[in-house]
Amino acid sequence: MPIHHNLDFIELTGYGVDEESIRFLKDLDAEIEGRDVVLVDAVIDTGMTMHYLVRSMALRGPASLHIATLFDRPYRRLVEDLPVRYVGFTIPDEFFVGYGFELEERYRNLPDLRLVSR
């Protein structure tokens, strides 16, 4: 990136249909007040976890807050007004493995993406 930037990492746990099942395992190390923030996730599906994260980060007073994702499934959204600004690909409702994506801790090491029949 040709601009000054910092990277930080967050870890959340909990995938469910309500935000009460989501919690932080690791929070940011840096303050984001007054800064432009882009949250990056590999896949945005129902949007529940990202919605929780956006609401949590918004309370910290960033100058702007947007989402970037490699894969987006907007037709599966359970929340509205998710600020997904940068999308690599809108993908069908199919399961992919490889290139870092796994199924039961397998196939993550494949050098390309492959569809899995489930």
LOZA-925664 format. One record per residue: x, y, z of N, C-alpha, C, CB in turn; residue number from 0. Coordinates in nm, 2 decimals. Each point is the difference from the previous one (the first is absolute). Glycine has a CB too. Example, Ala and Ser with C-alpha at 12.3 -4.5 7.8 and 13.67 -1.06 7.14 Angstrom:
2
<site <1.32; -0.57; 0.78>; <-0.09; 0.12; 0.00>; <0.09; 0.12; 0.00>; <-0.19; -0.12; 0.12>; 0>
<site <0.15; 0.23; -0.19>; <0.09; 0.11; 0.00>; <-0.08; 0.11; 0.08>; <0.12; -0.06; -0.22>; 1>
END
This chain:
118
<site <0.08; -0.12; 0.00>; <-0.08; 0.12; 0.00>; <0.09; 0.12; 0.00>; <-0.18; -0.12; 0.12>; 0>
<site <0.15; 0.22; -0.21>; <0.09; 0.11; -0.01>; <-0.03; 0.11; 0.11>; <0.02; -0.05; -0.24>; 1>
<site <-0.11; 0.02; 0.34>; <-0.03; 0.10; 0.10>; <0.05; -0.06; 0.14>; <-0.20; 0.09; -0.13>; 2>
<site <0.22; 0.00; 0.22>; <0.03; -0.04; 0.14>; <-0.11; -0.08; 0.06>; <0.15; 0.20; 0.03>; 3>
<site <-0.12; -0.32; 0.02>; <-0.11; -0.08; 0.06>; <0.06; -0.09; 0.11>; <-0.13; 0.01; -0.22>; 4>
<site <0.04; -0.06; 0.30>; <0.03; -0.10; 0.10>; <-0.08; -0.12; -0.02>; <0.07; 0.18; 0.16>; 5>
<site <-0.03; -0.30; -0.12>; <-0.08; -0.12; 0.01>; <-0.01; -0.04; 0.14>; <0.08; -0.07; -0.23>; 6>
<site <-0.20; 0.02; 0.26>; <-0.03; -0.05; 0.13>; <-0.09; -0.12; -0.02>; <0.03; 0.22; 0.12>; 7>
<site <-0.04; -0.31; -0.02>; <-0.08; -0.12; -0.01>; <-0.10; -0.01; 0.11>; <0.19; -0.11; -0.12>; 8>
<site <-0.31; 0.06; 0.09>; <-0.10; -0.03; 0.09>; <-0.04; -0.15; -0.01>; <-0.09; 0.24; -0.01>; 9>
<site <0.06; -0.30; 0.12>; <-0.05; -0.14; -0.01>; <-0.14; -0.01; 0.07>; <0.24; -0.09; -0.01>; 10>
<site <-0.34; 0.05; -0.06>; <-0.13; -0.02; 0.06>; <-0.04; -0.15; 0.00>; <-0.07; 0.23; -0.07>; 11>
<site <-0.01; -0.26; 0.16>; <-0.06; -0.14; 0.00>; <-0.15; 0.01; 0.00>; <0.21; -0.09; 0.13>; 12>
<site <-0.27; -0.02; -0.18>; <-0.14; -0.01; 0.00>; <-0.06; 0.03; -0.14>; <0.00; 0.07; 0.24>; 13>
<site <-0.07; -0.17; -0.29>; <-0.07; 0.02; -0.12>; <-0.14; -0.05; 0.04>; <0.20; -0.03; -0.16>; 14>
<site <-0.30; 0.12; 0.14>; <-0.13; -0.04; 0.04>; <-0.10; 0.10; -0.06>; <0.08; -0.10; 0.21>; 15>
<site <-0.20; 0.09; -0.17>; <-0.11; 0.09; -0.06>; <-0.02; 0.12; 0.09>; <-0.11; -0.20; -0.10>; 16>
<site <0.18; 0.21; 0.21>; <-0.01; 0.12; 0.09>; <0.14; 0.05; 0.04>; <-0.23; -0.08; 0.08>; 17>
<site <0.23; 0.20; -0.05>; <0.13; 0.06; 0.04>; <0.04; -0.03; 0.14>; <-0.05; 0.18; -0.16>; 18>
<site <-0.03; -0.24; 0.24>; <0.03; -0.03; 0.13>; <0.10; -0.12; 0.01>; <-0.22; 0.08; 0.07>; 19>
<site <0.23; -0.15; -0.18>; <0.09; -0.12; -0.01>; <0.14; 0.04; -0.05>; <-0.19; -0.15; -0.03>; 20>
<site <0.21; 0.28; 0.00>; <0.13; 0.05; -0.05>; <0.08; 0.07; 0.11>; <-0.10; 0.02; -0.23>; 21>
<site <0.23; -0.05; 0.24>; <0.08; 0.07; 0.10>; <0.15; 0.01; -0.06>; <-0.15; -0.08; 0.19>; 22>
<site <0.22; 0.18; -0.13>; <0.14; 0.02; -0.04>; <0.09; -0.10; 0.07>; <-0.05; 0.25; -0.03>; 23>
<site <0.14; -0.31; -0.05>; <0.11; -0.08; 0.06>; <0.12; 0.09; 0.00>; <-0.10; -0.21; -0.08>; 24>
<site <0.12; 0.29; -0.02>; <0.11; 0.10; 0.00>; <-0.05; 0.13; -0.06>; <0.17; -0.19; -0.03>; 25>
<site <-0.14; 0.30; 0.10>; <-0.04; 0.13; -0.04>; <0.11; 0.07; -0.07>; <-0.16; 0.01; 0.19>; 26>
<site <0.13; 0.11; -0.24>; <0.10; 0.08; -0.06>; <0.11; 0.04; 0.10>; <-0.17; 0.09; -0.17>; 27>
<site <0.29; -0.07; 0.12>; <0.11; 0.05; 0.08>; <0.01; 0.15; -0.01>; <0.13; -0.21; -0.03>; 28>
<site <-0.18; 0.27; -0.08>; <0.01; 0.14; -0.03>; <-0.13; 0.07; 0.02>; <0.18; -0.04; -0.16>; 29>
<site <-0.18; 0.17; 0.19>; <-0.12; 0.08; 0.01>; <-0.04; 0.04; -0.14>; <0.06; 0.09; 0.23>; 30>
<site <-0.20; -0.08; -0.26>; <-0.04; 0.03; -0.13>; <-0.08; 0.14; 0.00>; <-0.01; -0.25; -0.05>; 31>
<site <0.00; 0.31; 0.16>; <-0.07; 0.13; 0.01>; <0.06; 0.10; -0.10>; <-0.06; -0.04; 0.24>; 32>
<site <-0.03; 0.09; -0.33>; <0.04; 0.10; -0.10>; <0.07; -0.05; -0.12>; <0.02; 0.15; 0.19>; 33>
<site <-0.01; -0.28; -0.20>; <0.07; -0.06; -0.11>; <-0.09; -0.07; -0.10>; <0.19; -0.04; 0.15>; 34>
<site <-0.15; 0.03; -0.28>; <-0.08; -0.07; -0.10>; <0.03; -0.15; 0.02>; <0.01; 0.20; -0.16>; 35>
<site <-0.11; -0.28; 0.17>; <0.01; -0.14; 0.03>; <-0.07; -0.08; -0.11>; <0.01; 0.05; 0.25>; 36>
<site <0.07; -0.15; -0.29>; <-0.06; -0.10; -0.10>; <0.01; -0.14; 0.07>; <0.07; 0.14; -0.21>; 37>
<site <-0.18; -0.20; 0.24>; <0.00; -0.14; 0.05>; <0.00; -0.09; -0.11>; <-0.13; 0.07; 0.20>; 38>
<site <0.22; -0.17; -0.19>; <0.02; -0.10; -0.11>; <-0.04; -0.14; 0.04>; <0.19; 0.15; -0.09>; 39>
<site <-0.27; -0.21; 0.02>; <-0.04; -0.14; 0.03>; <0.00; -0.08; -0.13>; <-0.14; 0.07; 0.19>; 40>
<site <0.17; -0.20; -0.19>; <0.01; -0.08; -0.12>; <-0.14; -0.02; -0.06>; <0.20; -0.12; 0.10>; 41>
<site <-0.30; 0.10; -0.02>; <-0.14; -0.03; -0.05>; <-0.10; 0.07; 0.09>; <0.07; -0.22; -0.09>; 42>
<site <-0.16; 0.30; 0.02>; <-0.12; 0.05; 0.07>; <-0.12; -0.08; -0.04>; <0.11; 0.24; 0.01>; 43>
<site <-0.17; -0.30; 0.08>; <-0.11; -0.09; -0.02>; <-0.13; 0.06; 0.06>; <0.15; -0.20; -0.01>; 44>
<site <-0.19; 0.16; 0.12>; <-0.12; 0.05; 0.06>; <0.02; 0.15; 0.05>; <-0.07; -0.23; 0.07>; 45>
<site <0.19; 0.26; -0.04>; <0.04; 0.13; 0.05>; <-0.02; 0.02; 0.15>; <-0.07; 0.08; -0.22>; 46>
<site <0.03; -0.18; 0.29>; <-0.02; 0.01; 0.14>; <0.13; 0.04; 0.08>; <-0.19; -0.16; -0.02>; 47>
<site <0.29; 0.08; -0.01>; <0.13; 0.03; 0.07>; <0.06; 0.14; -0.04>; <0.04; -0.25; 0.01>; 48>
<site <-0.05; 0.28; -0.13>; <0.06; 0.13; -0.05>; <-0.09; 0.11; 0.06>; <0.09; -0.11; -0.21>; 49>
<site <-0.22; 0.09; 0.21>; <-0.09; 0.11; 0.06>; <0.04; 0.03; 0.14>; <-0.19; -0.08; -0.15>; 50>
<site <0.21; -0.03; 0.23>; <0.05; 0.02; 0.14>; <0.13; 0.07; 0.00>; <-0.12; -0.21; 0.07>; 51>
<site <0.21; 0.18; -0.15>; <0.13; 0.06; 0.00>; <-0.01; 0.15; -0.04>; <0.11; -0.22; -0.06>; 52>
<site <-0.19; 0.25; -0.04>; <-0.02; 0.14; -0.05>; <-0.06; 0.08; 0.11>; <-0.03; -0.08; -0.23>; 53>
<site <-0.07; 0.03; 0.30>; <-0.06; 0.07; 0.11>; <0.10; 0.03; 0.11>; <-0.22; -0.10; -0.05>; 54>
<site <0.30; -0.01; 0.08>; <0.11; 0.02; 0.11>; <0.10; 0.10; -0.04>; <-0.04; -0.24; 0.07>; 55>
<site <0.09; 0.24; -0.19>; <0.10; 0.09; -0.05>; <-0.05; 0.14; -0.01>; <0.11; -0.18; -0.12>; 56>
<site <-0.24; 0.20; 0.08>; <-0.06; 0.13; -0.01>; <0.00; 0.08; 0.13>; <-0.14; -0.09; -0.19>; 57>
<site <0.12; 0.01; 0.30>; <0.00; 0.07; 0.13>; <0.14; 0.06; 0.04>; <-0.18; -0.17; 0.07>; 58>
<site <0.28; 0.13; -0.15>; <0.14; 0.05; 0.03>; <0.03; 0.13; -0.07>; <0.07; -0.24; 0.04>; 59>
<site <-0.17; 0.29; -0.12>; <0.02; 0.13; -0.06>; <0.09; 0.01; -0.12>; <-0.04; 0.08; 0.21>; 60>
<site <0.04; -0.18; -0.31>; <0.09; 0.02; -0.11>; <-0.06; 0.11; -0.09>; <0.07; -0.25; 0.01>; 61>
<site <0.02; 0.31; -0.09>; <-0.04; 0.10; -0.10>; <-0.09; -0.06; -0.11>; <0.21; 0.12; 0.04>; 62>
<site <-0.18; -0.24; -0.08>; <-0.08; -0.08; -0.09>; <0.02; -0.15; 0.02>; <0.01; 0.19; -0.17>; 63>
<site <-0.11; -0.27; 0.13>; <0.00; -0.14; 0.03>; <-0.06; -0.07; -0.12>; <-0.01; 0.04; 0.25>; 64>
<site <0.09; -0.13; -0.32>; <-0.05; -0.07; -0.11>; <0.05; -0.15; 0.01>; <0.01; 0.21; -0.14>; 65>
<site <-0.07; -0.29; 0.05>; <0.04; -0.14; 0.00>; <0.05; -0.04; -0.14>; <-0.18; -0.05; 0.17>; 66>
<site <0.28; -0.03; -0.17>; <0.06; -0.06; -0.12>; <-0.01; -0.15; 0.01>; <0.16; 0.19; -0.04>; 67>
<site <-0.20; -0.26; -0.06>; <-0.01; -0.15; 0.00>; <0.04; -0.06; -0.13>; <-0.18; 0.02; 0.17>; 68>
<site <0.24; -0.13; -0.17>; <0.03; -0.07; -0.12>; <-0.12; -0.06; -0.06>; <0.23; -0.05; 0.08>; 69>
<site <-0.31; -0.02; 0.00>; <-0.13; -0.06; -0.05>; <-0.12; 0.06; 0.07>; <0.13; -0.21; -0.05>; 70>
<site <-0.23; 0.24; -0.02>; <-0.12; 0.05; 0.06>; <-0.12; -0.08; -0.05>; <0.10; 0.23; 0.00>; 71>
<site <-0.19; -0.25; 0.09>; <-0.13; -0.07; -0.02>; <-0.11; 0.09; 0.05>; <0.11; -0.24; 0.02>; 72>
<site <-0.14; 0.35; -0.09>; <-0.10; 0.09; 0.05>; <-0.14; -0.05; 0.01>; <0.14; 0.17; -0.10>; 73>
<site <-0.17; -0.27; 0.02>; <-0.14; -0.06; 0.01>; <-0.02; -0.09; 0.12>; <0.00; 0.00; -0.25>; 74>
<site <0.10; -0.02; 0.33>; <-0.01; -0.08; 0.13>; <0.00; 0.10; 0.12>; <0.11; -0.20; -0.11>; 75>
<site <-0.11; 0.33; 0.09>; <0.00; 0.10; 0.11>; <-0.12; -0.01; 0.09>; <0.13; 0.15; -0.15>; 76>
<site <-0.10; -0.15; 0.28>; <-0.10; 0.01; 0.10>; <-0.01; 0.14; 0.06>; <0.03; -0.25; 0.04>; 77>
<site <0.07; 0.33; -0.08>; <0.00; 0.14; 0.06>; <0.00; 0.10; -0.12>; <0.12; -0.08; 0.21>; 78>
<site <-0.17; 0.20; -0.19>; <0.00; 0.10; -0.10>; <0.10; 0.10; 0.03>; <-0.24; -0.03; -0.04>; 79>
<site <0.28; 0.11; -0.06>; <0.09; 0.11; 0.01>; <0.14; -0.04; 0.05>; <-0.20; 0.14; 0.05>; 80>
<site <0.25; -0.25; -0.10>; <0.14; -0.04; 0.03>; <0.08; 0.08; -0.10>; <-0.06; -0.23; 0.09>; 81>
<site <0.16; 0.31; -0.04>; <0.08; 0.08; -0.09>; <0.11; -0.07; -0.08>; <-0.05; 0.18; 0.16>; 82>
<site <0.00; -0.28; -0.24>; <0.10; -0.07; -0.08>; <0.03; 0.08; -0.12>; <-0.09; -0.22; 0.07>; 83>
<site <0.21; 0.28; -0.07>; <0.04; 0.09; -0.11>; <0.09; -0.06; -0.11>; <-0.02; 0.18; 0.17>; 84>
<site <0.10; -0.28; -0.13>; <0.09; -0.06; -0.09>; <-0.02; -0.15; -0.01>; <0.17; 0.18; 0.05>; 85>
<site <-0.21; -0.23; -0.17>; <-0.03; -0.14; -0.02>; <0.08; -0.05; -0.11>; <-0.24; 0.03; 0.08>; 86>
<site <0.31; -0.14; -0.05>; <0.08; -0.07; -0.11>; <-0.10; -0.07; -0.09>; <0.19; -0.03; 0.15>; 87>
<site <-0.27; -0.06; -0.10>; <-0.09; -0.08; -0.08>; <-0.13; -0.02; 0.08>; <0.19; -0.11; -0.12>; 88>
<site <-0.30; 0.12; 0.05>; <-0.13; -0.05; 0.05>; <-0.02; -0.14; -0.04>; <-0.10; 0.23; -0.01>; 89>
<site <0.09; -0.32; 0.10>; <0.01; -0.15; -0.03>; <-0.14; -0.06; 0.03>; <0.24; -0.01; 0.05>; 90>
<site <-0.26; -0.11; -0.12>; <-0.13; -0.07; 0.02>; <0.00; -0.07; 0.14>; <-0.02; -0.04; -0.25>; 91>
<site <-0.09; -0.01; 0.28>; <-0.02; -0.07; 0.13>; <0.06; -0.14; -0.01>; <-0.21; 0.13; 0.05>; 92>
<site <0.34; -0.14; -0.07>; <0.07; -0.13; 0.00>; <0.12; 0.01; 0.09>; <-0.07; -0.04; -0.24>; 93>
<site <0.13; -0.07; 0.28>; <0.11; -0.01; 0.09>; <0.13; -0.01; -0.07>; <-0.15; -0.10; 0.17>; 94>
<site <0.25; 0.18; -0.14>; <0.13; 0.00; -0.06>; <0.10; -0.05; 0.10>; <-0.07; 0.19; -0.16>; 95>
<site <0.18; -0.25; 0.11>; <0.11; -0.04; 0.08>; <0.13; 0.04; -0.09>; <-0.13; -0.19; 0.12>; 96>
<site <0.24; 0.19; -0.05>; <0.13; 0.03; -0.06>; <0.03; 0.15; 0.02>; <-0.04; -0.18; -0.17>; 97>
<site <0.16; 0.21; 0.14>; <0.05; 0.14; 0.00>; <-0.02; 0.06; 0.14>; <-0.05; 0.03; -0.25>; 98>
<site <0.05; -0.11; 0.35>; <-0.02; 0.05; 0.14>; <-0.13; -0.04; 0.06>; <0.15; 0.18; -0.06>; 99>
<site <-0.25; -0.22; -0.03>; <-0.13; -0.04; 0.05>; <0.00; -0.15; 0.03>; <-0.11; 0.19; -0.13>; 100>
<site <0.05; -0.23; 0.24>; <0.01; -0.14; 0.04>; <-0.14; -0.06; 0.03>; <0.22; 0.05; 0.09>; 101>
<site <-0.22; -0.18; -0.09>; <-0.12; -0.08; 0.04>; <0.05; -0.10; 0.10>; <-0.12; 0.04; -0.22>; 102>
<site <0.08; -0.03; 0.35>; <0.04; -0.09; 0.10>; <0.15; -0.01; 0.01>; <-0.21; -0.13; -0.03>; 103>
<site <0.27; 0.24; 0.02>; <0.15; 0.02; 0.02>; <0.08; -0.07; -0.12>; <-0.03; 0.00; 0.24>; 104>
<site <-0.04; -0.02; -0.35>; <0.07; -0.06; -0.12>; <-0.02; 0.09; -0.12>; <-0.05; -0.23; 0.09>; 105>
<site <0.14; 0.21; -0.19>; <0.00; 0.07; -0.13>; <0.04; 0.14; 0.00>; <-0.18; -0.15; -0.05>; 106>
<site <0.22; 0.21; 0.17>; <0.04; 0.14; 0.00>; <0.12; 0.02; -0.09>; <-0.09; 0.01; 0.24>; 107>
<site <0.18; -0.11; -0.25>; <0.12; 0.02; -0.07>; <-0.01; -0.01; -0.16>; <0.11; -0.10; 0.20>; 108>
<site <-0.23; 0.07; -0.25>; <-0.01; -0.01; -0.14>; <0.03; 0.14; -0.07>; <-0.18; -0.18; 0.03>; 109>
<site <0.25; 0.18; -0.14>; <0.05; 0.12; -0.06>; <-0.11; 0.08; -0.07>; <0.22; -0.11; -0.02>; 110>
<site <-0.34; 0.06; 0.01>; <-0.11; 0.07; -0.07>; <-0.13; -0.03; 0.07>; <0.12; -0.02; -0.22>; 111>
<site <-0.22; 0.09; 0.18>; <-0.13; -0.03; 0.06>; <-0.08; -0.11; -0.07>; <-0.01; 0.24; 0.06>; 112>
<site <-0.06; -0.32; 0.02>; <-0.07; -0.11; -0.06>; <-0.14; -0.01; 0.07>; <0.22; -0.13; -0.05>; 113>
<site <-0.32; 0.09; -0.02>; <-0.13; -0.02; 0.05>; <-0.01; -0.13; 0.07>; <-0.10; 0.14; -0.18>; 114>
<site <0.03; -0.15; 0.29>; <-0.02; -0.12; 0.08>; <-0.15; -0.04; -0.01>; <0.20; 0.06; 0.15>; 115>
<site <-0.23; -0.18; -0.18>; <-0.13; -0.05; 0.00>; <-0.03; -0.04; 0.14>; <0.01; -0.08; -0.24>; 116>
<site <-0.12; 0.13; 0.30>; <-0.03; -0.03; 0.14>; <-0.13; -0.07; 0.00>; <0.13; 0.20; 0.08>; 117>
END
